[in-house]
Amino acid sequence: MTHAAGLLPGTSPGSEPVRVPAADGGRRSAALVARSLFALTKPRIIELLLVTTLPTMLLAQRGLPPAWLMAATLAGGALAAGSANTLNCFIDRDIDALMRRTSRRPLAATGAKAVIKPGEALVSGIVLGAASTVLLGMTVNWLAAALADGAILFYVFVYTLGLKRRTASNIVIGGAAGCFPVLVGWAAVTGRVSLAAVVLFAVIFFWTPPHFWALAMKFRDDYAAAGVPMLPVVAPARVVTRKILLYSYAMVAATLALVPYAGWLYGCCAVGLGAWFLAGAHRLRARVAAGDTRAPIRLFHQSIAYLTLLFAVVAVTALLPWGR
């Protein structure tokens, strides 16, 4: 829960999957199978998603929620994200094998090198989703559980099955799956979804295309080889960088829309962070035009730092009454 997400679809903060040793001559130990199933959950994506959930809970509470509530919500969110990511790996195992960035994922291996079977991954993904639903529903509330389930279904059926291999708009629409953690966190604290939660949803929604397109520019040949029509595959670089810039401005505008709820201190920080990110987006456009092939991955890493810092500010200002 992306991206989000993934539920941030298809990517991870380090852009590299967890590496799991291949099976030795068909022999599989329980520990090796467990490690492989864990790798399919894309744990580095889960870390980024939880970074957005906890600050949202602090903002909704206007302080520190009960420890048990934070623990249950984060655990349930991690299970939901692990479920969606595992099911994504199950569905995309054919194209993962064709892409250098994803070729080390457990399901990309075949024959004697395969550690786990596709059916085992499918069962694992379903079990993780069911565990998330039960945990959130029984210990938090059923609205949070339903939102987590919605994130899983959206990521699997709308993004992975419906959009990813069919349209260059895949990440724009499918990226919404990575926005659900803020709704889950808000609902966990308040039992409802308010306008402030929707604004946080919009922040991540507009953040996802610049974040992912920057990565896709770096791995354009991978996606082209796999037949995935990511925007950098089907559009010239100047078009991609222009759209990155437009979505970056929309993202910064969304962060400022939260000021009436989060307060003046958050607003000052959001302006500074937004200016920093927009400078990076403008720099990307200029450097790509000049032929700098490393510029996209720099913005990718900057986008991770930006989102982490922004939500850290949300958390800190939620705990400081004088900053409102």
C-alpha positions as CSV (number, residue, x, y, z in Angstrom):
1,M,0.0,0.0,0.0
2,T,2.9,2.1,-3.6
3,H,4.4,3.3,-4.8
4,A,2.4,3.1,-2.7
5,A,3.2,2.0,-3.6
6,G,3.1,0.4,-4.5
7,L,1.7,0.1,-3.9
8,L,4.0,2.5,-5.8
9,P,3.5,0.6,-9.0
10,G,6.5,-1.3,-10.3
11,T,9.3,0.5,-8.6
12,S,11.2,0.7,-5.4
13,P,13.3,3.3,-3.6
14,G,16.6,1.6,-4.5
15,S,15.3,0.4,-7.9
16,E,16.7,-3.0,-7.2
17,P,14.8,-6.1,-6.0
18,V,15.8,-8.1,-2.9
19,R,18.2,-10.7,-4.2
20,V,17.5,-14.4,-3.3
21,P,19.9,-17.2,-4.1
22,A,18.8,-19.7,-6.7
23,A,17.8,-23.2,-5.7
24,D,20.6,-25.7,-5.8
25,G,19.8,-28.6,-8.0
26,G,16.1,-28.4,-7.2
27,R,16.5,-28.6,-3.4
28,R,14.6,-26.0,-1.5
29,S,14.9,-25.2,2.2
30,A,12.1,-23.7,4.1
31,A,14.3,-20.7,4.9
32,L,15.0,-20.1,1.2
33,V,11.4,-20.3,0.3
34,A,10.5,-17.9,3.1
35,R,13.1,-15.4,1.9
36,S,11.9,-15.7,-1.7
37,L,8.3,-15.1,-0.6
38,F,9.4,-12.1,1.4
39,A,11.3,-10.7,-1.6
40,L,8.1,-10.8,-3.6
41,T,6.5,-8.4,-1.2
42,K,9.0,-5.7,-2.3
43,P,9.9,-4.6,1.2
44,R,11.7,-1.4,0.2
45,I,8.4,-0.2,-1.3
46,I,6.6,-1.0,1.9
47,E,9.0,1.2,3.8
48,L,8.2,4.2,1.7
49,L,4.5,3.6,2.0
50,L,4.6,3.4,5.8
51,V,6.5,6.7,5.8
52,T,3.3,8.3,4.5
53,T,0.9,6.4,6.8
54,L,2.3,7.3,10.2
55,P,2.5,11.1,9.7
56,T,-1.0,11.0,8.4
57,M,-2.2,9.4,11.6
58,L,-0.4,12.0,13.7
59,L,-2.0,14.8,11.7
60,A,-5.5,13.2,12.0
61,Q,-5.0,12.8,15.8
62,R,-3.4,16.3,16.1
63,G,-0.9,14.5,18.3
64,L,0.2,11.0,19.1
65,P,-2.3,8.2,18.6
66,P,-2.3,5.2,20.9
67,A,0.7,3.0,20.4
68,W,-1.5,-0.1,19.7
69,L,-3.4,1.7,17.0
70,M,-0.2,2.8,15.2
71,A,1.2,-0.7,15.4
72,A,-1.9,-2.4,14.2
73,T,-2.4,0.1,11.3
74,L,1.2,-0.1,10.2
75,A,1.2,-3.9,10.4
76,G,-2.0,-4.2,8.5
77,G,-0.8,-1.7,5.9
78,A,2.4,-3.7,5.5
79,L,0.5,-6.9,4.9
80,A,-1.8,-5.2,2.4
81,A,1.2,-3.8,0.5
82,G,3.0,-7.2,0.6
83,S,-0.1,-8.8,-0.8
84,A,-0.5,-6.4,-3.7
85,N,3.2,-6.6,-4.5
86,T,3.3,-10.4,-4.4
87,L,0.3,-10.6,-6.7
88,N,1.9,-8.1,-9.0
89,C,5.1,-10.2,-9.2
90,F,2.9,-13.3,-9.9
91,I,1.1,-11.6,-12.8
92,D,4.2,-9.9,-14.2
93,R,6.6,-12.8,-13.9
94,D,6.9,-13.1,-17.7
95,I,8.0,-9.5,-18.3
96,D,10.1,-9.4,-15.1
97,A,12.3,-12.1,-16.7
98,L,12.9,-9.8,-19.7
99,M,13.9,-6.7,-17.8
100,R,17.4,-6.3,-16.3
101,R,16.1,-4.4,-13.3
102,T,13.6,-7.1,-12.3
103,S,15.3,-10.3,-13.6
104,R,16.5,-11.3,-10.2
105,R,13.0,-11.5,-8.7
106,P,12.2,-15.0,-7.5
107,L,9.4,-15.7,-10.0
108,A,11.6,-14.5,-12.9
109,A,13.8,-17.6,-12.5
110,T,12.8,-20.8,-14.3
111,G,13.8,-24.4,-14.4
112,A,16.3,-25.6,-11.8
113,K,17.0,-22.0,-10.7
114,A,13.4,-21.4,-9.6
115,V,13.1,-21.2,-5.8
116,I,9.3,-21.0,-5.6
117,K,6.4,-21.9,-7.9
118,P,3.9,-19.4,-9.2
119,G,1.1,-21.1,-7.4
120,E,2.9,-20.7,-4.1
121,A,3.3,-17.0,-4.7
122,L,-0.4,-16.6,-5.6
123,V,-1.4,-18.3,-2.4
124,S,1.0,-16.2,-0.4
125,G,-0.4,-13.0,-1.9
126,I,-4.0,-14.0,-1.1
127,V,-3.1,-15.0,2.4
128,L,-1.3,-11.7,3.1
129,G,-4.4,-9.8,1.9
130,A,-6.7,-11.8,4.0
131,A,-4.5,-11.3,7.0
132,S,-4.5,-7.6,6.4
133,T,-8.2,-7.5,6.2
134,V,-8.7,-9.4,9.5
135,L,-6.1,-7.5,11.4
136,L,-7.3,-4.0,10.4
137,G,-11.0,-5.0,10.6
138,M,-10.8,-6.6,14.0
139,T,-8.3,-4.2,15.7
140,V,-8.7,-0.9,13.9
141,N,-12.0,-0.5,12.0
142,W,-13.6,-1.9,9.0
143,L,-13.3,1.3,6.9
144,A,-9.5,1.1,7.2
145,A,-9.7,-2.6,6.2
146,A,-12.0,-1.8,3.2
147,L,-9.6,0.9,2.0
148,A,-6.6,-1.5,2.3
149,D,-8.6,-4.1,0.3
150,G,-9.4,-1.4,-2.2
151,A,-5.8,-0.6,-2.7
152,I,-4.9,-4.2,-3.3
153,L,-7.7,-4.7,-5.8
154,F,-6.9,-1.4,-7.6
155,Y,-3.2,-2.3,-7.9
156,V,-3.8,-5.8,-9.1
157,F,-6.9,-5.4,-11.4
158,V,-6.8,-1.8,-12.6
159,Y,-3.0,-1.2,-12.8
160,T,-1.3,-4.6,-13.3
161,L,-4.0,-6.3,-15.3
162,G,-5.8,-3.4,-16.9
163,L,-3.4,-0.6,-17.7
164,K,0.3,-1.5,-17.4
165,R,0.6,-3.3,-20.7
166,R,-2.0,-1.3,-22.6
167,T,-1.5,2.4,-22.2
168,A,1.2,5.0,-21.5
169,S,-1.2,6.5,-18.9
170,N,-0.7,3.4,-16.8
171,I,1.2,5.0,-14.0
172,V,-1.0,8.1,-13.9
173,I,-4.1,6.2,-13.2
174,G,-2.6,3.1,-11.6
175,G,-0.5,5.2,-9.3
176,A,-3.6,6.0,-7.3
177,A,-3.1,2.6,-5.6
178,G,-0.1,4.1,-3.8
179,C,-2.2,6.9,-2.4
180,F,-4.4,4.7,-0.3
181,P,-2.1,4.4,2.7
182,V,-2.9,8.0,3.7
183,L,-6.7,7.2,3.6
184,V,-6.1,4.1,5.7
185,G,-4.1,6.0,8.2
186,W,-6.7,8.8,8.5
187,A,-9.6,6.3,8.7
188,A,-7.8,4.4,11.4
189,V,-7.7,7.4,13.7
190,T,-11.0,9.2,12.8
191,G,-13.2,6.4,11.5
192,R,-13.8,8.4,8.3
193,V,-12.1,10.1,5.4
194,S,-12.0,13.9,5.5
195,L,-11.0,16.6,3.0
196,A,-7.5,16.8,4.5
197,A,-7.0,13.1,3.8
198,V,-8.1,13.6,0.2
199,V,-5.5,16.4,-0.2
200,L,-2.8,14.1,1.0
201,F,-4.1,11.5,-1.5
202,A,-3.7,14.2,-4.2
203,V,-0.1,15.0,-3.1
204,I,1.0,11.4,-3.7
205,F,-1.1,11.0,-6.8
206,F,0.7,13.9,-8.5
207,W,4.1,12.9,-7.0
208,T,3.9,9.4,-8.6
209,P,4.3,10.2,-12.3
210,P,7.4,12.4,-11.9
211,H,8.9,9.8,-9.5
212,F,8.2,6.8,-11.8
213,W,8.8,8.4,-15.2
214,A,12.2,9.5,-14.0
215,L,13.0,5.8,-13.2
216,A,11.4,4.7,-16.5
217,M,13.6,7.1,-18.4
218,K,16.7,5.4,-16.9
219,F,15.3,1.9,-17.7
220,R,13.6,2.8,-21.0
221,D,15.3,-0.1,-22.9
222,D,14.1,-2.6,-20.3
223,Y,10.4,-1.6,-20.7
224,A,10.8,-1.5,-24.5
225,A,12.2,-5.0,-24.5
226,A,9.3,-6.2,-22.4
227,G,6.7,-4.4,-24.5
228,V,5.5,-2.2,-21.7
229,P,4.3,1.2,-23.1
230,M,5.7,3.4,-20.3
231,L,5.7,7.0,-21.4
232,P,9.5,7.2,-21.9
233,V,9.1,4.3,-24.3
234,V,6.4,5.8,-26.5
235,A,7.2,9.5,-26.2
236,P,10.3,11.7,-26.9
237,A,12.3,12.7,-23.9
238,R,11.3,16.3,-24.2
239,V,7.6,15.3,-23.9
240,V,8.4,13.2,-20.8
241,T,10.3,15.9,-19.1
242,R,7.6,18.5,-19.8
243,K,5.0,16.2,-18.3
244,I,7.2,15.6,-15.3
245,L,7.4,19.3,-14.8
246,L,3.6,19.8,-15.1
247,Y,2.9,17.1,-12.6
248,S,5.5,18.5,-10.3
249,Y,3.8,21.9,-10.2
250,A,0.4,20.1,-9.5
251,M,2.0,18.2,-6.7
252,V,3.4,21.3,-5.1
253,A,0.1,23.0,-5.4
254,A,-1.6,20.1,-3.7
255,T,0.9,20.3,-0.8
256,L,0.0,24.0,-0.3
257,A,-3.7,23.1,-0.2
258,L,-3.0,21.3,3.1
259,V,-1.8,24.5,4.8
260,P,-5.2,25.5,6.2
261,Y,-5.3,22.2,8.1
262,A,-1.6,21.6,8.9
263,G,-0.6,25.1,9.8
264,W,1.9,27.9,8.9
265,L,5.0,26.0,9.9
266,Y,4.1,23.2,7.6
267,G,3.3,25.7,4.9
268,C,6.8,27.4,5.2
269,C,8.5,24.0,4.9
270,A,6.2,22.9,2.0
271,V,7.1,26.0,0.1
272,G,10.8,25.4,0.6
273,L,10.7,21.7,-0.3
274,G,8.5,22.4,-3.3
275,A,10.9,25.0,-4.6
276,W,13.7,22.5,-4.2
277,F,11.8,19.8,-6.1
278,L,10.7,22.1,-8.9
279,A,14.3,23.3,-9.3
280,G,15.2,19.6,-9.8
281,A,12.5,19.1,-12.3
282,H,13.6,22.1,-14.3
283,R,17.2,20.9,-14.1
284,L,16.1,17.5,-15.4
285,R,14.5,19.1,-18.4
286,A,17.6,21.1,-19.2
287,R,20.1,18.3,-18.7
288,V,18.1,15.8,-20.7
289,A,18.0,18.2,-23.6
290,A,21.8,18.5,-23.2
291,G,22.2,14.7,-23.3
292,D,22.9,14.0,-19.6
293,T,21.8,10.4,-19.2
294,R,22.2,10.4,-15.4
295,A,19.8,13.3,-14.8
296,P,16.6,11.1,-14.6
297,I,17.9,8.8,-11.9
298,R,19.0,11.9,-9.9
299,L,15.4,13.2,-9.9
300,F,14.1,9.7,-9.0
301,H,16.2,9.7,-5.8
302,Q,15.4,13.4,-5.2
303,S,11.7,12.5,-5.4
304,I,12.1,9.9,-2.6
305,A,13.9,12.3,-0.4
306,Y,11.3,15.0,-1.1
307,L,8.3,12.8,-0.1
308,T,10.1,11.5,3.0
309,L,11.0,15.0,4.1
310,L,7.5,16.4,3.4
311,F,5.8,13.8,5.5
312,A,8.4,14.2,8.2
313,V,7.3,17.8,8.3
314,V,3.7,16.7,8.5
315,A,4.5,14.5,11.5
316,V,6.6,17.1,13.3
317,T,4.1,20.0,12.9
318,A,1.2,17.7,14.0
319,L,3.0,17.3,17.3
320,L,3.7,21.1,17.7
321,P,0.5,23.0,18.6
322,W,2.3,26.3,18.2
323,G,3.1,25.6,14.5
324,R,-0.5,25.5,13.5
